[in-house]
Amino acid sequence: MKSFVITVSVVLWSLCSFSQGNTTLINEKFAELSGEWEGDLEYLDLNDNKTEVQIPAKCTCSFDGKAWLYEVFYSDVEEGGAGECIVSSDGTKISRNGVKWDITSVEEVGDKLIIVMETKGKDNGKKGMLRQSIIISPNTFELIEEVKYLETENYFTRSKHTFKRKKL
């Protein structure tokens, strides 16, 4: 029994250490996003969930030591967006614009960091699971938003921002 308790304690400690390591790793990558970016937004039109739309976009990012701050500007429309992402101290959640997302995976693949997070919510007035992936590399980053409605089995991609570092 004593060895079981020790084993469980070691596993829990390892998980906590790994999660806290996620906070540092993610924040380091968020800091690397500081600067200006150019790219586009691809999304499925909300009217039919089939029509694909693509518009040019620009993004300005900064990191204040706690939050990744970003502003996105779209060339075809007057609207844009701004937001922030804050990683919890234990590395298990990201607050994105006030919505708490569960971090489901953090994976380093070569020079890329892939962060996947999920939450329950609504898309186009329907309840479902929402999944966002942030893929960061030295000269590119992507924000992918996926949806799985409650009555369906599979996720579909609602939108995808793809950016490259702006050349000076």
Phi, psi and omega in degrees: 000319181299319180292327177296314180298318179296316180299313179299318180298316179296316179298313179298317178299318179298316179297317179297316179297318179298314180297316179295327174295328176300319181301311180296313181299312180297314180297323176298317179291321176301319179297324179293343180280353181303134179131195183252142185226151177231146179178220179205168176242128171247134180210161175268129179300134182292340182292325183227355183056023180230320184290122180269133180237141178227130177224145177295149181214155173232152182218139174242129184236151172211166178223125184261015182096342179230320185236140169273120182250137181216150173229131180244136179236133180251132186284335183270350180223159180280346182279154174212193179206153177226155179191182179212151174234130179234126180273135178295155182297333179270000174075017182255348183221155170234130173267115179246109181054040176088350178265127180276125179247139174277126175284118181262338173197149173224119186223132173265125177231105185061234179266011181257146169245127180246116180249125178241134180220152184223155173202161172275147180183201179234145173225125178055035178082000181250140177287147178182188174261136178246136179230134176234138176240136174242120181245117186241129171226174185303324185239005178215158166207152181230145172238114183245127180247125181237155183226142170227109178291154184303325183273004180244167182256339188240151173281150168232156181276118177279315181205158179213118172265132177233124183230147171240147180300133181293133179281136181279000000 
